[in-house]
Amino acid sequence: MKTRHVYSTPDVATAELAIQSLRQAGIPEDDISLVARDDIELKQIDDNRIERRNDFAQGALKGVVGGAGSGLLVGLVAMVVPPLGLTLAGVAAMTLAGAAVGTWTGMLAGSAVPDSVHQKFQDEIASGRVLLVVDGDDEQLATAEAALLPHDAARLPFHTPTAIS
């Protein structure tokens, strides 16, 4: 399972140098992203390097679990009521329908909620610092930590599993 660590750098140039060190240390490109103020992101950071700003994927994951559970429960209750005549296939269909609706509503809700990095470090971002986000297993994160030592990258108090590892 991958874990997410966040580092604060003073500017985009320092963050880019840190990214080069991370890549040289073997950290995969897809596991490195940046978070900054809107004006900095728009003018100075490549789109493929910007961390997503909402909990879209996490909302979808919660929605599919909640929706499937609700669909299963409704299907089982409907199966017990004899006049409805629902079979196991009907229960499975209700579960799938619940998962689909749950995923859709979860994604909609998640798209309106800022991701956890933006929520926790609003002040850091607003001050103009650029956050470097690194995902990896324990060994990769130790390698990343060592690669970032020569740079002015301060590790922030953030240690959480990624939404989808």
C-alpha positions in Angstrom: 0.0 0.0 0.0 1.3 3.4 -0.9 1.5 6.3 1.6 1.5 10.0 0.8 4.1 12.4 2.1 4.1 16.2 1.6 7.1 18.5 1.4 7.1 22.3 1.3 9.5 24.2 -1.0 10.0 27.9 -1.3 9.4 28.2 -5.1 8.8 26.3 -8.4 12.5 26.3 -9.3 13.4 24.5 -6.0 10.5 22.1 -6.5 11.7 21.2 -10.0 15.2 20.5 -8.8 13.8 18.3 -6.1 11.7 16.4 -8.6 14.8 15.8 -10.7 16.5 14.3 -7.6 13.5 12.1 -6.9 13.5 10.8 -10.5 17.2 10.1 -10.3 16.6 8.2 -7.1 14.0 6.0 -8.9 10.7 7.5 -7.7 8.2 6.9 -10.5 6.9 10.0 -12.4 3.3 9.2 -11.6 4.0 9.3 -7.8 5.3 12.9 -7.8 3.0 15.9 -8.0 2.9 19.6 -7.0 0.4 21.8 -5.3 0.6 25.6 -5.4 -1.5 28.7 -5.4 -3.7 29.1 -8.6 -1.6 31.8 -10.1 1.6 29.8 -9.7 0.0 26.6 -11.0 -1.4 28.4 -14.1 1.8 30.2 -15.1 4.7 28.0 -13.9 3.7 24.4 -13.5 3.0 21.8 -16.2 -0.6 20.5 -16.1 0.6 16.8 -15.8 2.5 17.7 -12.6 -0.4 19.4 -10.7 -2.1 17.4 -8.0 -5.8 17.1 -8.4 -7.8 19.6 -6.3 -10.7 17.5 -5.2 -11.7 14.2 -3.7 -13.4 12.9 -6.9 -11.8 9.4 -6.8 -12.2 9.0 -3.1 -15.9 10.1 -3.3 -16.4 7.5 -6.1 -14.8 4.8 -3.9 -17.0 5.7 -0.9 -20.1 5.9 -3.2 -19.6 2.5 -4.8 -19.2 0.8 -1.3 -22.2 2.7 0.2 -24.4 2.3 -2.9 -23.6 -1.4 -3.3 -24.3 -2.0 0.4 -27.6 -0.1 0.2 -28.6 -2.0 -3.0 -27.8 -5.3 -1.4 -29.8 -4.5 1.7 -32.8 -3.3 -0.3 -32.6 -6.4 -2.5 -32.5 -8.8 0.4 -35.4 -7.1 2.1 -37.4 -7.2 -1.2 -36.6 -10.9 -1.5 -38.1 -11.6 1.9 -41.4 -9.9 0.9 -43.2 -12.7 -1.0 -45.5 -10.5 -3.2 -42.5 -8.9 -4.8 -41.1 -12.2 -5.9 -37.5 -11.0 -6.2 -34.9 -13.7 -6.9 -31.1 -13.8 -6.2 -30.6 -12.4 -9.7 -32.8 -9.5 -8.7 -30.8 -8.9 -5.6 -27.6 -8.9 -7.7 -29.2 -6.4 -10.0 -30.3 -4.2 -7.1 -26.7 -4.3 -5.8 -25.2 -3.3 -9.1 -27.8 -0.5 -9.5 -27.0 0.7 -6.0 -23.3 0.7 -6.7 -23.8 2.6 -10.0 -25.9 5.3 -8.3 -23.6 5.4 -5.3 -20.6 5.9 -7.5 -22.2 8.7 -9.4 -23.4 10.6 -6.3 -20.1 10.0 -4.6 -18.1 11.5 -7.5 -20.5 14.5 -7.6 -20.1 15.1 -3.9 -16.3 14.4 -4.0 -15.8 16.9 -6.8 -17.1 19.7 -4.5 -14.7 18.8 -1.6 -11.1 20.0 -1.6 -8.6 17.2 -1.3 -6.9 16.6 2.1 -3.6 18.2 1.1 -5.3 21.5 0.1 -7.5 21.4 3.2 -4.6 20.8 5.6 -2.1 23.2 4.1 -4.2 26.2 2.9 -2.0 28.7 4.7 1.2 27.2 3.3 -0.2 27.3 -0.2 -1.6 30.8 0.2 1.8 32.1 1.3 3.2 31.1 -2.1 5.1 28.0 -1.2 5.0 25.0 -3.5 4.1 21.7 -2.0 5.8 18.5 -3.4 3.6 15.4 -3.0 5.3 12.0 -3.1 3.4 8.7 -3.0 5.2 5.4 -2.3 5.8 2.4 -0.1 8.0 2.7 3.0 11.2 2.0 1.0 10.4 4.5 -1.8 9.5 7.2 0.8 12.8 6.6 2.6 14.7 7.0 -0.7 12.7 10.1 -1.5 13.5 11.6 1.9 17.2 11.1 1.3 17.0 12.5 -2.3 15.3 15.7 -0.9 17.9 16.4 1.8 20.1 18.6 -0.4 17.1 20.8 -1.3 15.2 23.2 0.8 12.2 20.8 1.1 10.7 20.7 4.6 8.6 17.7 5.3 5.1 18.6 6.5 3.1 16.6 9.1 1.2 14.5 6.6 1.4 10.7 6.5 -1.7 9.1 5.0 -2.5 6.2 2.7 -3.4 7.2 -0.8 -7.0 6.8 -1.9 -6.2 4.2 -4.5 -2.9 2.4 -4.2 
